[in-house]
Each structure stands twice: as structure tokens, then as C-alpha cells.
Amino acid sequence: MNKKDIEYFEQKLSAEKVRLEQELSGVGQKNPGNPNDWQVTTADIEVDPADENEVADKLEEYEGNSGILTQLEGQRTEVVAALERIKNGTYGICETCGKPIERERLEANPSSRISIKHRHDSSVTK
């Protein structure tokens, strides 16, 4: 992979990281004790405990946000790892066989760690 390709994918990954962090901020906030971790939030957690419907609605919102946050946080982790591979000079190299990952695979998922050939052969699905 040439320098121009690396720069292209670095820009693509950086934009994806920004997008994911914007989405994460809609359902959570950064953990003050660990800036790489996110915590679930709801719009207004204070509810009248006597109003069972209001309590149920907040619990449902929290659970929904928790699932979304988990998915987005996982995607962000993969993007950050791909940006690290760019810095380390290992981006675009299949972790299974050590050969270059197909460009079409990287276009579809720039944070891919394995080639199309090994996608089904490995427990790693990214």
C-alpha cells in the first residue's frame, strides 16, 4: 500500500472516529476516570419513583442506550486500533496470513484486520 492510500484510509478512519464519538455523545458520556471508556446516560434520569410508568420508561431508555453505546464503543475501538496500525506501519496487513488486505475490503470496512479469504476462517470478524 502506498503513502497516498495510507493517507486516504487515515482520513477515512479519522472521519469515522469523529462520527462515532458524536453518536456516542448522544447516548453517553466519557468516563472521567478513563477517557477511552463511555458511560450510558439518559436525557433526565430523575423520575418520580411513585410513577411506575415513568420509571419503566427511563429503565427502557437506559437499556436501549446501553446496547447502542456498546455497539458504537466497539466500532470506535476498532477504528482507533486501525489508526494505531497506520502509525505502526502495519495497516492493511492481514493478521492471519501477513499478506495485504484487499482494497475492496478496506473500502467497505477500513478498520478490517483480516482479508476476505480469512474472514470466515477466523474468530476475528473485523
C-alpha positions in Angstrom: 0.0 0.0 0.0 1.5 3.3 -1.0 1.6 6.5 1.0 -1.3 8.1 -0.8 -3.5 5.1 0.0 -2.4 5.2 3.7 -3.3 8.9 3.9 -6.7 8.2 2.2 -7.6 5.5 4.7 -6.3 7.5 7.7 -8.6 10.4 6.7 -11.5 8.0 6.3 -10.8 6.4 9.7 -10.4 9.8 11.4 -13.8 10.9 10.0 -15.4 7.7 11.1 -13.9 8.2 14.7 -15.4 11.7 14.8 -18.8 10.4 13.6 -18.8 7.6 16.2 -17.9 9.9 19.0 -20.7 12.2 18.0 -23.1 9.3 18.1 -21.7 8.1 21.4 -22.2 11.5 23.0 -25.9 11.2 22.1 -26.3 8.1 24.4 -23.4 8.5 26.8 -20.5 10.5 28.1 -16.8 9.9 28.5 -15.9 8.2 31.8 -14.0 10.9 33.8 -11.8 8.1 35.2 -10.9 6.6 31.8 -11.2 8.8 28.7 -11.3 5.7 26.4 -14.4 4.4 28.2 -18.0 5.7 27.8 -20.9 5.6 30.3 -24.6 5.4 29.4 -26.7 8.4 30.1 -30.4 9.3 29.7 -31.9 12.7 29.0 -33.2 13.2 32.5 -32.6 10.3 34.9 -34.6 11.9 37.8 -38.0 10.5 37.9 -40.9 10.3 40.4 -40.5 6.8 42.0 -44.2 6.7 42.6 -44.9 6.9 38.8 -44.2 3.3 37.7 -44.7 4.2 34.0 -42.1 6.9 34.2 -39.6 4.6 36.0 -40.2 1.9 33.4 -39.7 4.4 30.5 -36.4 5.6 32.0 -35.2 2.0 32.5 -36.2 1.1 29.0 -34.3 4.2 27.7 -31.3 3.3 29.7 -31.2 -0.3 28.5 -31.7 0.9 24.9 -28.9 3.4 25.2 -26.7 0.8 26.8 -27.0 -1.5 23.8 -26.3 1.3 21.4 -23.4 2.5 23.4 -21.8 -1.0 23.5 -22.1 -1.3 19.7 -20.7 2.2 19.0 -17.9 1.8 21.5 -16.8 -1.5 19.9 -16.8 0.2 16.5 -14.8 3.1 17.9 -12.3 0.7 19.4 -11.7 -1.0 16.1 -11.2 2.4 14.3 -8.7 3.6 17.0 -6.9 0.3 16.6 -6.7 0.8 12.8 -5.3 4.3 13.3 -2.7 2.8 15.6 -1.8 0.2 12.9 -1.3 3.1 10.5 1.2 4.7 13.0 2.9 1.4 13.4 3.2 0.7 9.7 1.1 -2.5 9.9 -2.2 -1.1 8.5 -3.7 -3.2 5.6 -1.8 -6.3 6.5 -3.9 -9.4 7.3 -3.4 -10.6 10.9 -4.0 -14.2 9.8 -1.6 -14.6 6.8 0.5 -11.4 6.8 -0.4 -10.5 3.2 -2.1 -7.3 2.1 -5.8 -7.0 2.8 -7.8 -6.4 -0.4 -8.6 -2.8 -1.2 -12.3 -3.5 -1.7 -12.3 -5.0 1.9 -10.7 -1.8 3.3 -13.1 0.4 1.3 -16.0 -1.5 2.8 -14.5 -1.6 6.3 -11.4 0.5 6.8 -10.8 -1.0 10.2 -10.5 -4.5 8.9 -7.8 -6.6 10.4 -8.1 -9.7 8.1 -8.5 -10.3 4.4 -11.7 -11.5 2.8 -10.2 -15.0 2.4 -9.7 -15.3 6.2 -13.0 -13.6 7.3 -14.8 -16.9 7.6 -11.8 -18.9 8.8 -11.2 -16.8 11.9 -13.0 -15.9 15.1 -12.0 -12.4 14.3 -14.8 -10.9 12.2 -13.4 -7.4 11.6 
